[in-house]
């Protein structure tokens, strides 16, 4: 490709093209990660996808072995850093012992992750949805931000990328920004780069991939859903989360009741109750991705509107690269 914006981020993260394959609970798997690395992007996964003894260590060793001089992409992990994650400290140690090159932190203070990662030269980008949280991460010396805007799958933010990205850029001009939320194409990548982001994080598009290890019903739902089919619920994890508005979602509901809210806000009970809610939600989601399961609780972002096919991860990335080059040429000709 003749020209790629965001060259600084590709150099920083040791990748060939400014895309992060977003970490997706129960979706990101070894086949997807290797395909992303092969295609030259940053392939990431939530450590909570590997909860059994030895699983996380095994996948990290496999990815490190796969990362050779011929592979132009890279890999990283997402850590849920809030106290309600019972595996956080254990998973951080496993990742640090394996010298994971890239971390994304979510839902809490990234202090311990930044200290561990920086001890051996790894990079840490923090999920942020507003300036206040970004300032806390900035003061802890994070390496950059994942600007999570409206339309993102999973834990989406309340602010549009058209406001969030320029605001972060103006407030923290020395930190690179990766935009997340509603992006599926080369045009989408270019649009947020013009706003000030250097790269994009793409999740929902990769659910409808051949490599994704979820059931066919979930993939078909991504292809068939429209933007108005995506709703926000706090029932799954206690934190606002976007899902497809299936009958199971309607039955579960979208907001916590008064008792759940009280338990989540009480200083004496909130840690343990949030842990219970998250574990319960994880179990429901896990049932939903298995073959021939009646549960239909599926995380997705507003970008379902733009997805109409199930392709391999390499085909998806190749299409984005091709459209990106095309749009750059169109802009240059204006």
Protein Blocks (a to p, Z undefined) as FASTA:
>chain_A
ZZdghklmmmmnopabdcdcdddehkacfklmmmmmmnopacdddfklmmbghklmmmmm
mmmmmmcfklmbdcdddddfbfklmklmmmmmmmmmnopabdcdehiafklmmmmmmmno
pacddddfbfklmmmmmmnopabdcdddehiahjadfbdfklmmmmmmmmmmmbccddee
hiabfklmmmmmmnopabdcdfklmmmpfklccdfklmmmmmmpcfklpccdfklnopac
dddddfklmmnopbdcfklmmmmmmmklmmmmmmmmmmmmmmmmmmmmpghiabfcdcdd
fklmmpcbdcdfklmmmmmmmmmmmmmmmmmmZZ
